[in-house]
Amino acid sequence: MIRKFFIERCSWILLFLFVQGLALFIAYIDPTIPFTPILYIVFLSCLIFIVFVMIRYYKETKFYKSLEEWEKDLDLTNIASAESPFEKIVEENIIDQTERLKKQASQNSMIVEQEKDDLLSWIHEVKTPLTAMHLIIDRLGDNKMKAQLTHEWLRIHLLLDQQLHQRRISFIENDLHIEKADVKSIIFAEIKSLQSWCMQKGIGFNVDLEVTEVLSDSKWLSFIIRQLLTNAIKYSQSSDIMIKTYQQNEQTNLEITDFGRGIASKDLPRIFDKGFTTTSEKQENAATGMGLYLAKKAAQPLLIDIHVNSKTAIGTTFTLTFPKRNDFHYIAGM
């Protein structure tokens, strides 16, 4: 701020120095003017000027320092009061613009909330005909056609489910209910819901559950496991998916391992980024890049760590590490 102040006042300072230098020069070349008294006057003027600059620096930069430190969060309480006419012009414009932005932000927030409510309502309405469609498909006699339609129905169902949870995830803390979740029931329920897709791709499951209960939210844990399973099935073909739970360092771990095409090492740091899809040449156009992002987002308030280990053409392992029992007092404070 000091550097900026001197740059701003550079012309005034140079003018003062020029005037003082001119007075000394005239006293030096004119023998009728005593040089020593003029030098004394210039010295006193410089001292007074230095004190003046220090005072003006404090007074003139107070307002602009508060602007520089402003968090830009539309809260004007931390900005110092304007004193000079120019500062008041700046302050009036900032207040005017801030009020407009607040009003616009409020309107945008209302529109977004309305669109979110409309979308949630639409998703729930679509589920009714989707359920009816599933019942109709079940009554088909042509098994080949039935399998194809069931697969397409499942894709629509999973996309709707993903959209529903994406809209809810912004207020997930209000929806959490920590209890003893039956991991075994959750896993087998998710496997059953994906059965038609697995049969079409020739995928089986090898389940080994050393631990069958964890402290978590059953609904959101089901969603996380569903995203990891659909990701494993999507990139696997004619192979088994291994699911196991075990205790390590007083924490429960859940591993989901597939033997599909794997994830390139350059993609691993970004797989949980919103909208990211693999850079592999075999990339499927159907990928949305939202599944793993939402799984990570849902895991954070549940204090679940998700780790991934993958090698191209060998397979991928996702590991869910559940928090220790004592860690849940953090969730209670949300």
C-alpha positions as CSV (number, residue, x, y, z in Angstrom):
1,M,0.0,0.0,0.0
2,I,2.9,2.4,0.7
3,R,4.3,1.9,-2.8
4,K,0.9,2.5,-4.3
5,F,0.5,5.6,-2.2
6,F,3.8,7.1,-3.4
7,I,3.0,6.2,-7.0
8,E,-0.4,8.0,-6.7
9,R,1.2,11.0,-5.1
10,C,4.4,11.0,-7.2
11,S,3.6,14.2,-9.1
12,W,2.9,16.1,-5.9
13,I,6.1,14.9,-4.3
14,L,8.2,15.7,-7.4
15,L,6.6,19.2,-7.5
16,F,7.6,19.9,-3.9
17,L,11.1,18.6,-4.4
18,F,11.4,20.7,-7.6
19,V,10.3,23.9,-5.8
20,Q,12.7,23.3,-2.9
21,G,15.5,22.6,-5.3
22,L,14.7,25.7,-7.3
23,A,14.8,27.8,-4.2
24,L,18.3,26.4,-3.3
25,F,19.5,26.9,-6.9
26,I,18.4,30.6,-7.0
27,A,20.0,31.2,-3.6
28,Y,23.2,29.6,-4.9
29,I,23.5,31.6,-8.1
30,D,22.2,34.9,-6.7
31,P,24.8,36.4,-4.3
32,T,22.3,38.9,-2.9
33,I,20.2,36.0,-1.4
34,P,21.9,34.4,1.7
35,F,22.2,30.7,1.0
36,T,22.4,29.4,4.6
37,P,18.9,30.8,5.7
38,I,17.4,29.4,2.5
39,L,18.9,26.0,3.2
40,Y,17.6,26.1,6.8
41,I,14.1,26.9,5.5
42,V,14.2,24.1,2.9
43,F,15.3,21.7,5.6
44,L,12.4,22.7,7.9
45,S,10.0,22.5,4.9
46,C,11.2,19.0,4.1
47,L,10.7,17.9,7.8
48,I,7.2,19.4,7.8
49,F,6.4,17.8,4.4
50,I,7.5,14.3,5.7
51,V,5.3,14.6,8.7
52,F,2.5,15.8,6.5
53,V,2.9,12.9,4.1
54,M,2.8,10.4,7.0
55,I,-0.4,11.9,8.3
56,R,-2.0,11.9,4.8
57,Y,-0.8,8.4,4.2
58,Y,-2.7,7.2,7.3
59,K,-5.8,9.2,6.5
60,E,-6.0,8.6,2.7
61,T,-5.2,4.8,2.7
62,K,-7.5,3.8,5.6
63,F,-10.5,3.5,3.3
64,Y,-8.6,1.9,0.4
65,K,-6.9,-0.6,2.7
66,S,-10.4,-1.8,3.9
67,L,-11.4,-2.1,0.2
68,E,-8.2,-4.2,-0.5
69,E,-9.0,-6.5,2.4
70,W,-12.7,-6.7,1.6
71,E,-13.8,-10.4,1.1
72,K,-16.0,-9.4,-1.9
73,D,-18.9,-11.2,-0.1
74,L,-21.4,-8.3,-0.5
75,D,-20.9,-7.5,3.2
76,L,-20.0,-3.8,3.5
77,T,-19.6,-3.7,7.3
78,N,-15.9,-4.2,7.1
79,I,-15.3,-1.3,4.8
80,A,-14.1,1.9,6.5
81,S,-16.2,5.1,6.3
82,A,-15.4,7.4,3.5
83,E,-14.1,10.8,4.5
84,S,-12.9,12.7,1.4
85,P,-15.2,13.7,-1.5
86,F,-13.5,11.2,-3.9
87,E,-13.8,8.4,-1.4
88,K,-17.5,9.1,-0.9
89,I,-18.0,8.8,-4.7
90,V,-16.3,5.4,-4.6
91,E,-18.3,4.4,-1.5
92,E,-21.7,5.4,-3.1
93,N,-20.9,3.5,-6.2
94,I,-19.9,0.4,-4.3
95,I,-23.0,0.5,-2.1
96,D,-25.2,1.0,-5.2
97,Q,-23.6,-1.9,-7.0
98,T,-23.6,-4.2,-4.0
99,E,-27.3,-3.6,-3.4
100,R,-28.0,-4.4,-7.0
101,L,-25.9,-7.6,-6.8
102,K,-27.7,-8.6,-3.6
103,K,-31.1,-8.2,-5.2
104,Q,-30.0,-10.1,-8.3
105,A,-28.4,-12.8,-6.2
106,S,-31.6,-13.2,-4.2
107,Q,-33.7,-13.4,-7.4
108,N,-31.3,-15.9,-8.9
109,S,-31.3,-18.0,-5.7
110,M,-35.1,-18.1,-5.8
111,I,-35.1,-19.1,-9.5
112,V,-32.6,-21.9,-8.8
113,E,-34.5,-23.2,-5.8
114,Q,-37.7,-23.1,-7.9
115,E,-36.0,-25.0,-10.7
116,K,-34.6,-27.5,-8.2
117,D,-38.0,-28.1,-6.7
118,D,-39.6,-28.4,-10.2
119,L,-36.9,-30.9,-11.3
120,L,-37.3,-33.0,-8.1
121,S,-41.1,-33.0,-8.6
122,W,-40.6,-34.0,-12.3
123,I,-38.2,-36.9,-11.3
124,H,-40.8,-38.2,-8.8
125,E,-43.5,-38.0,-11.4
126,V,-41.4,-39.8,-14.0
127,K,-40.8,-42.7,-11.6
128,T,-44.5,-43.6,-11.7
129,P,-44.6,-44.4,-15.4
130,L,-41.1,-45.9,-15.1
131,T,-42.4,-48.4,-12.5
132,A,-45.3,-49.2,-14.7
133,M,-43.0,-49.8,-17.7
134,H,-40.9,-52.2,-15.6
135,L,-44.0,-54.2,-14.8
136,I,-44.9,-54.3,-18.5
137,I,-41.4,-55.5,-19.4
138,D,-41.6,-58.3,-16.8
139,R,-44.7,-59.6,-18.6
140,L,-43.0,-59.9,-22.0
141,G,-42.6,-63.4,-23.4
142,D,-39.6,-62.7,-25.6
143,N,-36.6,-63.1,-23.3
144,K,-34.2,-61.4,-25.7
145,M,-36.4,-58.4,-26.1
146,K,-37.1,-58.4,-22.3
147,A,-33.4,-58.3,-21.5
148,Q,-32.7,-55.4,-23.9
149,L,-35.6,-53.4,-22.6
150,T,-34.7,-54.1,-19.0
151,H,-31.2,-52.9,-19.6
152,E,-32.4,-49.6,-21.2
153,W,-35.0,-49.2,-18.4
154,L,-32.2,-49.6,-15.9
155,R,-30.1,-47.0,-17.6
156,I,-32.9,-44.5,-17.4
157,H,-33.6,-45.4,-13.8
158,L,-29.9,-44.9,-12.8
159,L,-29.7,-41.6,-14.5
160,L,-32.9,-40.4,-12.8
161,D,-31.6,-41.6,-9.5
162,Q,-28.3,-39.8,-10.0
163,Q,-30.1,-36.6,-10.8
164,L,-32.3,-36.9,-7.7
165,H,-29.3,-37.4,-5.4
166,Q,-27.4,-34.6,-7.2
167,R,-30.1,-32.1,-6.3
168,R,-30.3,-33.4,-2.7
169,I,-26.6,-33.5,-2.1
170,S,-26.3,-29.7,-1.5
171,F,-28.3,-30.2,1.8
172,I,-27.2,-33.7,2.6
173,E,-26.3,-32.7,6.2
174,N,-30.0,-32.1,6.9
175,D,-30.8,-35.6,5.6
176,L,-28.3,-37.7,7.5
177,H,-29.4,-40.3,10.0
178,I,-26.4,-42.2,11.5
179,E,-27.3,-45.7,12.6
180,K,-26.0,-49.3,12.3
181,A,-26.2,-49.9,8.6
182,D,-26.5,-53.5,7.4
183,V,-23.8,-53.5,4.7
184,K,-24.7,-57.0,3.6
185,S,-28.3,-56.1,2.9
186,I,-27.3,-52.9,1.1
187,I,-24.7,-54.7,-1.1
188,F,-27.0,-57.5,-2.1
189,A,-29.9,-55.1,-2.8
190,E,-27.7,-53.1,-5.1
191,I,-26.4,-56.2,-6.9
192,K,-30.0,-57.4,-7.4
193,S,-31.0,-54.0,-8.9
194,L,-28.1,-54.3,-11.4
195,Q,-28.7,-58.0,-12.1
196,S,-30.0,-57.6,-15.7
197,W,-27.1,-55.4,-16.7
198,C,-24.6,-57.9,-15.1
199,M,-26.2,-60.8,-16.9
200,Q,-26.0,-59.0,-20.3
201,K,-22.3,-58.4,-19.8
202,G,-21.5,-61.8,-18.2
203,I,-20.4,-60.3,-14.9
204,G,-20.6,-62.1,-11.6
205,F,-19.9,-61.2,-8.0
206,N,-17.6,-62.7,-5.4
207,V,-18.7,-61.3,-2.0
208,D,-16.7,-61.8,1.2
209,L,-18.0,-59.8,4.1
210,E,-15.9,-60.0,7.3
211,V,-17.8,-57.0,8.7
212,T,-21.6,-56.8,8.0
213,E,-22.5,-53.6,10.0
214,V,-21.1,-50.1,10.0
215,L,-22.1,-46.8,11.5
216,S,-23.4,-44.7,8.6
217,D,-26.5,-43.4,6.8
218,S,-28.0,-46.4,5.0
219,K,-29.6,-44.3,2.2
220,W,-26.5,-42.4,1.2
221,L,-24.2,-45.4,1.7
222,S,-26.4,-47.3,-0.7
223,F,-26.0,-44.4,-3.2
224,I,-22.2,-44.4,-2.9
225,I,-22.0,-48.2,-3.3
226,R,-24.4,-48.0,-6.3
227,Q,-22.1,-45.4,-8.1
228,L,-19.0,-47.6,-7.5
229,L,-20.8,-50.8,-8.7
230,T,-22.2,-49.1,-11.8
231,N,-18.7,-47.8,-12.6
232,A,-17.2,-51.2,-12.1
233,I,-19.8,-52.9,-14.3
234,K,-19.6,-50.2,-17.0
235,Y,-15.9,-50.8,-17.6
236,S,-15.9,-54.6,-17.2
237,Q,-16.8,-57.5,-19.4
238,S,-17.2,-61.3,-18.7
239,S,-15.4,-61.2,-15.3
240,D,-16.2,-61.2,-11.6
241,I,-16.4,-58.2,-9.3
242,M,-15.0,-58.8,-5.9
243,I,-16.6,-57.1,-2.9
244,K,-15.1,-57.6,0.6
245,T,-15.1,-55.9,4.0
246,Y,-12.4,-56.2,6.7
247,Q,-11.1,-54.4,9.8
248,Q,-7.8,-52.5,9.8
249,N,-6.5,-50.1,12.4
250,E,-9.8,-50.2,14.2
251,Q,-11.6,-49.1,11.0
252,T,-13.9,-50.9,8.6
253,N,-12.9,-51.0,5.0
254,L,-15.1,-52.0,2.0
255,E,-13.3,-52.9,-1.2
256,I,-14.9,-53.1,-4.7
257,T,-12.5,-54.7,-7.2
258,D,-13.2,-55.1,-10.9
259,F,-11.0,-56.7,-13.5
260,G,-11.9,-54.4,-16.4
261,R,-9.9,-52.0,-18.5
262,G,-8.6,-50.0,-15.5
263,I,-7.9,-46.3,-15.3
264,A,-4.9,-44.6,-16.9
265,S,-2.4,-43.2,-14.3
266,K,-2.7,-39.7,-15.8
267,D,-6.5,-39.8,-15.1
268,L,-6.4,-41.1,-11.5
269,P,-6.0,-37.6,-9.8
270,R,-9.0,-36.3,-11.7
271,I,-11.6,-39.1,-11.6
272,F,-13.5,-37.5,-8.8
273,D,-13.7,-34.1,-10.5
274,K,-17.1,-33.0,-11.7
275,G,-17.8,-33.9,-15.3
276,F,-14.5,-35.6,-15.8
277,T,-14.5,-38.6,-18.2
278,T,-11.6,-40.8,-19.0
279,T,-9.2,-39.7,-21.8
280,S,-8.9,-43.3,-23.0
281,E,-9.5,-44.0,-26.7
282,K,-12.1,-46.5,-25.6
283,Q,-14.2,-43.8,-23.8
284,E,-17.9,-44.4,-23.9
285,N,-20.0,-41.5,-25.1
286,A,-22.6,-42.4,-22.4
287,A,-20.3,-41.4,-19.6
288,T,-21.4,-38.3,-17.7
289,G,-18.5,-37.9,-15.3
290,M,-20.9,-37.4,-12.4
291,G,-21.0,-40.8,-10.7
292,L,-17.7,-40.8,-8.9
293,Y,-18.0,-37.0,-8.2
294,L,-21.3,-37.5,-6.5
295,A,-20.0,-40.6,-4.6
296,K,-17.0,-38.5,-3.3
297,K,-19.3,-35.6,-2.4
298,A,-21.7,-37.8,-0.5
299,A,-18.9,-39.6,1.3
300,Q,-17.4,-36.4,2.8
301,P,-20.1,-35.5,5.3
302,L,-20.2,-39.2,6.3
303,L,-16.4,-39.0,7.1
304,I,-15.9,-41.9,4.6
305,D,-12.5,-41.8,2.7
306,I,-12.5,-43.2,-0.8
307,H,-9.2,-44.4,-2.2
308,V,-8.6,-45.8,-5.7
309,N,-5.9,-48.1,-7.0
310,S,-5.9,-49.0,-10.7
311,K,-3.7,-50.4,-13.4
312,T,-4.6,-50.2,-17.1
313,A,-5.9,-53.5,-18.5
314,I,-5.7,-55.2,-15.1
315,G,-8.5,-53.6,-13.0
316,T,-9.5,-51.1,-10.4
317,T,-10.1,-51.2,-6.7
318,F,-12.1,-48.7,-4.8
319,T,-11.8,-48.7,-1.0
320,L,-14.2,-47.1,1.4
321,T,-12.7,-46.5,4.8
322,F,-15.3,-45.8,7.4
323,P,-14.6,-43.5,10.4
324,K,-13.9,-44.8,13.9
325,R,-17.0,-44.7,16.2
326,N,-15.6,-41.7,18.1
327,D,-15.3,-39.6,15.0
328,F,-19.1,-39.3,14.6
329,H,-19.3,-36.5,17.2
330,Y,-18.2,-34.2,14.3
331,I,-21.3,-35.2,12.4
332,A,-23.5,-34.6,15.4
333,G,-22.3,-31.0,15.4
334,M,-23.4,-30.3,11.8
